[in-house]
């Protein structure tokens, strides 16, 4: 009887493991993915939107949409929190899925999400959210929505010098989505 009981427990444990494995691979992020793999999934989702128009959607909402799409439909799906309520704020409310990286622009990683208080061409300031596509010796390549052309997802390169002029006093936050 003890052998039968142990065998039954093994079968149940195996079925639970198999079910968990199927759920984890049902699309989107999987258990055990590295941060680099999650960042690449975010980039793939963002690149798929290049040139598309999202009427009435602000940059932050577009980034939230990208992360939802990248993380997929399984239990690891991530919804980014709203922005903290305050004038000209560029930081998100707390979320267990968001980790703030305290780095310089030269240390941004592809797939990082950057929220910033940016100075626009007309001299005004406002919050902006973008996804880092790459970092070169000269600067940053963004994928962003609603910066150059209203409601259009575009790629934009900016030198580190221009970034420092547009985002003075390090008014930015860098996030990884876990």
C-alpha atoms as one frame of an Amber mdcrd trajectory, in Angstrom:
protein
   0.000   0.000   0.000   2.883   2.407   0.793   4.367   1.784  -2.665   1.016
   2.471  -4.325   0.644   5.689  -2.304   4.168   6.881  -3.293   3.482   6.050
  -6.936   0.210   8.014  -6.826   2.019  11.032  -5.300   4.685  10.820  -8.038
   2.004  10.749 -10.744   0.186  13.742  -9.218   3.464  15.678  -8.794   4.423
  14.886 -12.405   1.026  16.029 -13.682   1.302  19.313 -11.772   4.826  19.852
 -13.156   3.652  19.070 -16.693   0.703  21.448 -16.344   2.996  24.213 -15.030
   5.419  23.639 -17.921   2.646  23.851 -20.519   1.267  27.011 -18.921   4.705
  28.644 -18.829   5.319  27.990 -22.516   1.848  28.989 -23.719   3.183  32.233
 -25.187   4.946  35.295 -23.890   7.420  35.250 -21.067   8.443  31.946 -19.588
   9.704  30.945 -16.182  13.483  31.056 -16.076  13.894  33.687 -18.797  16.889
  35.932 -18.324  16.529  39.692 -18.094  18.187  39.985 -21.487  15.548  37.654
 -22.992  12.739  39.727 -21.447  14.345  42.924 -22.776  14.598  41.358 -26.259
  10.901  40.430 -26.130  10.081  44.064 -25.288  12.236  45.245 -28.206  10.608
  42.802 -30.635   7.169  44.055 -29.612   8.263  47.699 -29.949   9.883  47.120
 -33.355   6.679  45.501 -34.602   4.932  48.838 -33.968   7.424  51.009 -35.913
   5.536  53.270 -38.308   2.135  52.460 -36.821  -0.293  55.111 -35.636  -1.983
  54.917 -32.243  -4.544  57.707 -32.171  -5.022  59.318 -28.793  -2.366  57.186
 -27.097   0.422  58.885 -25.182   4.002  57.557 -25.074   3.603  55.989 -21.616
   0.413  54.164 -22.636   2.153  52.860 -25.751   5.054  51.486 -23.655   2.542
  49.816 -21.331   0.908  48.246 -24.401   4.312  47.021 -25.669   5.125  45.336
 -22.331   1.698  43.677 -22.164   2.178  42.360 -25.687   5.743  41.190 -25.022
   4.919  39.410 -21.781   2.108  37.421 -23.421  -1.000  35.781 -22.141   0.376
  33.391 -19.522   0.691  33.923 -15.771   3.766  36.109 -16.224   1.925  38.849
 -18.101   3.044  42.256 -16.865   1.009  45.421 -16.665   3.065  48.495 -15.878
   1.804  50.794 -13.141   0.486  54.255 -13.742   2.704  57.293 -13.437   2.864
  58.878  -9.987   0.373  61.713  -9.610   2.226  65.015  -9.545   2.925  67.752
 -12.075   5.700  66.948 -14.543   6.375  63.528 -13.022   8.388  60.948 -14.891
   8.383  58.063 -12.359   6.002  55.131 -12.015   4.107  54.128  -8.944   5.450
  51.051  -7.153   5.149  47.650  -8.829   6.810  44.342  -7.889   7.537  43.828
 -11.613   9.504  47.046 -12.142  13.102  47.437 -11.016  14.731  50.849 -11.133
  18.286  50.883 -12.515  20.504  53.699 -11.259  22.759  54.118 -14.277  24.157
  56.735 -16.614  22.847  56.997 -20.194  26.004  55.204 -21.384  24.881  52.219
 -19.266  21.332  51.963 -20.628  20.584  48.506 -22.014  18.487  47.516 -25.019
  14.937  46.960 -23.814  15.249  49.311 -20.842  12.367  51.705 -20.392  13.290
  55.304 -19.677  10.902  57.879 -18.257  12.218  61.408 -18.312  11.358  65.028
 -17.850  12.338  66.314 -21.280  12.832  69.818 -22.644  11.046  70.190 -25.975
  12.177  72.314 -28.915   9.887  75.169 -27.827  11.609  75.289 -24.399   8.738
  73.732 -22.467   9.153  70.630 -20.294   7.053  67.504 -20.113   7.257  63.830
 -19.216   8.253  61.364 -21.935   8.678  57.581 -22.002  10.794  55.644 -24.509
  12.348  52.223 -24.991  16.102  51.928 -25.497  16.804  50.102 -28.758  20.576
  50.411 -28.528  23.431  52.419 -27.079  26.456  53.356 -29.159  29.653  55.248
 -28.362  27.886  58.366 -29.656  24.479  58.082 -28.008  21.119  56.345 -27.638
  18.701  54.950 -30.200  15.107  55.105 -28.971  11.883  53.510 -30.088   9.172
  55.893 -28.997   5.690  57.060 -29.725   4.430  60.619 -29.867   7.757  62.431
 -29.914   8.566  63.431 -33.500   5.262  62.777 -35.243   2.061  62.781 -33.172
   0.718  59.268 -32.469   3.351  57.520 -34.630   5.907  54.991 -33.329   9.352
  56.002 -34.566  13.048  55.323 -34.113  15.186  58.276 -33.071  18.906  58.641
 -32.386  20.157  61.167 -29.874  23.740  61.922 -28.843  24.682  61.825 -25.180
  25.278  65.576 -25.359  21.794  66.275 -26.756  20.284  63.938 -24.155  22.039
  65.880 -21.378  20.646  69.142 -22.802  17.100  67.753 -23.257  17.027  66.006
 -19.872  18.913  68.324 -17.512  19.859  67.388 -13.947  19.452  63.672 -14.646
  15.655  63.955 -14.538  15.119  60.399 -15.738  14.377  56.941 -14.385  15.483
  53.687 -16.004  13.422  50.519 -15.551  13.662  46.829 -16.222  10.526  44.738
 -16.277  10.822  41.459 -14.361
